[in-house]
């Protein structure tokens, strides 16, 4: 084999640095998850499933182009699997269109979107076997699509109580019990798929902060894993301020 052909079966890494944020934001209500996303540059498209934009989006709509798409998603006994499939397909069409035209795309909340995809795949909860590998593969496809583009992409997750299985004291089997912890609620693989994993804490009307877990980007190593310390995190930080930490060679005006 000729020396120049040694690595001919591979593609040499030569990817340019893309100035964009791809993140998951999770936290309790009022922790400024949506506001952080709305501070990203426009045109911005936000997909809303929880009717939580009133009183928030108004603060930003005069300063940039923000486009909304709200979905009526509330599983009830009257909702058929076909209804969920139609709504899922509507979202897919809207989402792919937004990726082609927006500078920032935000999903609020991904918790509800993941529930919609599951309902469309399996119908209402039942004991029938479920092909989760097929569903997961389909969902990953759409969550990964923004990575091929030069856009900002954020997904917001709510929180839920963590439960574990414990052995009953009387030896009568197992039962579920709360651990007392609150954990993100939504597609479980998102933490590994995004470039930045952000835990929003505090309250938007008082003091808020962002604890950073995973962080990719030129400045990622400097800000990663701030959640490991009890008093760590970035207090009162905005999207543009945070973006400059991830990309130290940029300025806030580059993210306007």
N, C-alpha and C positions, 0 to 999 in steps of 0.2 A: 504493500500500500504506500502510495506517495505521501510524504510528510504533510502536504497541503490537504490531503484527503482524510487525515486522521479523524477529524471531527465533522466530516461532511454530512453525516447522518443527523447532526444536531443543528440547532439554530443558535448562533452566538448571541449572548445577551447584549443588547444595545438599546434598551428601552429608555426613552427620554423621561425626565421627571415631570409628572403631571401635577399641575398646581390645582388640586381639588381635594375636598374632604369627602370620604365615604365612611359614615359613622352609624353606630347604634347609640341612641340615648334612652336611658331608662331611669325611672324614679317615681316617687309618690306624686299624687296630684298637687299642682301648684309649685312644683320644683323647677319650673321654667324650661321644660323640655321643648315645648312648641315655640316659645319665644326665641330660644337659641337658634332653632332652624329657620325661623322667619327673618332673622338677622342676616342670613346668607344672601348673596347677590342674586338679583333678578335678571331676566324673567324667572319667576319662581312658581312652580306648580305644586300645590299641596292636595293630597288625597286624604279626605277626612271620613272616618268611620264612626267617630264617637260624639259628633255634634259639639265639639269642644273649642271651636274657633271664636265664638262670640266673645267680645271683650278682649281679645288678644290680637287678632289680625288687623283690627282697626288702627292699632298703633303703628303699623308698618305700611299700610296700603297707599298712603299719600307720598311715600318716599321711593317706592319701587313698584314694578309691575308684578302683582301677585294674582294668580289664577287658581280658583277653587273648584274642586269636584267633590261633592258630598254624596255618600251612598247610604241608602236606607237599608241598614243591615241590623236586624234584630230577630234572631232565631226564635220562632214560636211554633206552636203546634200546627199553625196554618201554613207554615213555610215548607214547600216541597224541595226535594233535592234538585229538581229541574229549575226552580226559582233561583236557588243558590248557584247553579251552574251558569245561568243566564247572567247573574250579577258578576260572577267571577270573570266570565268572558268579556263583559262590558269593561271591567277594570283593566284586563289585559290589553284591550284595544286602546283605552285611554292612556295607560302607562307607557306603552311603546311609542305612542304619539308624543307624549310629553318628553320622553328621553331624546327624541329627535329635534326638539325645539327649545327646551328650557335650559337655563344655566344651573338651576337648582331644582331638585325634585325631592319632596318630603312626603312620607307616609305616616299618618297620625290616626289611629295607632296600628302598628303592624300586628299587635295582639289580636285585633279584630279581623285583619286581613287573613292571618293564618287560620283563624276559626272559620272564615268563609271558605277558604280553600279546602279545609277538612270536610266541611259540610257538603260542599259540592262533590267531593270525591266519594264520601261514604254515606251521606244522608244523616238523618237524626241518629243520636247515640243508640247503639244496639250491641249485641254480643257476637255479631258476625265477624269472621276473620277480616283483617284489613291489610291491604297492600301498601304499607307505609313507604317502602323503598321507592315505589313508583311515584307516590305523591311527593316525597322529599326531593326526588330528582327534578320533577316539574317545577317545584317551588324554587329550588336552587337556581334554576335557569333564569328566572325573572329577577331574583335578588342579585345575581351576578352580572346581569346585562349592563348596568352602569359602569362597570369596571373597564369596559372597552371604549368608554367615551370620556371626554374631558369636561364632565359636569360634577357638581356637588350632589351627593345622594345621602339622605338621612332617613332612618327608620326609628320610630318612637315606640317603646314598649311600656306597658303598665307593669304593676307589681302584683304578686300573689303570695299567700302564706306557703311556706315550705312544709311539706309533710313527709314523714318517714314511717316505715313499717316496724312495729315493735312486737315482741312476744308478750302475750297476756300473762299476768302473774299467776293465774290459776292453771296455766298450762293448756288453756282451751283454744289455742291457735294464735293468730296474729291480728293486729288491728292498726289502724292509722292514727298517728299522733302528730300534732304540730310541733315543729322544732323551735318556734318563736322567731324564726328568721323570715325576712321578706326577700323574694327573689324575682327576677324578671319573668314576665309572662309573654310567651310568643314562641316563634320557631326557635328551637334550642340550638341550632347550628349557627345562628347569626353572629355570635361573638367571634367565632373563628373565621367568618367570611368577610367582616368589615375591616377597614384599616384602623379605625379608632373606636374604642369601646368606652363610653362615657356614662358615669353614674351621676345623675343630677340630684343634689341634696339641698336642704333648706327650703325656703319659701320665697316666691317671687316678690312678695310685698315687704319682705324684711331683708334677710341675708340669704344668698344662694351661693352655691359652689359647684364645681365639677371635679369629681375624682376620676382620674384617667387610669384605665387598666392597660389594655393593649394599645400600642401607638406605632403606626408606620408613617414614614415621611422623613425628610432631611433632619428635622428636629425631634423626631419621635423618641429617640433614646433618652433625651433630656427630660421628657415629661411623662414617660411611661411609669405605670405602677405607683402612682401617687396614693392610691387607695390603701397601700400597705401600711401607711403611717396613720396614727389616730388623729393627727391635726394637719394632715396633708390635704392637697387639693388646690384648686384655683378659685378663690373667692371673688364673686362679682364679675366674672369674666364674660365678655361678649363673644359672639361668633368671630368677628373680625380680629379681635385680640387673640383669640385662641388659634385662628388660622395662621397668624404670624409666628406663633410658637412652633407650629408644625412645619412651616416653611420660613425659616429665619431670614432668607434673602428677599422676602417680600415685605411690603408695607401695607398698612390698613387700607389705604386707598385702592390697592390692587384688588381688594375683596368687596369694594363698594358696588 
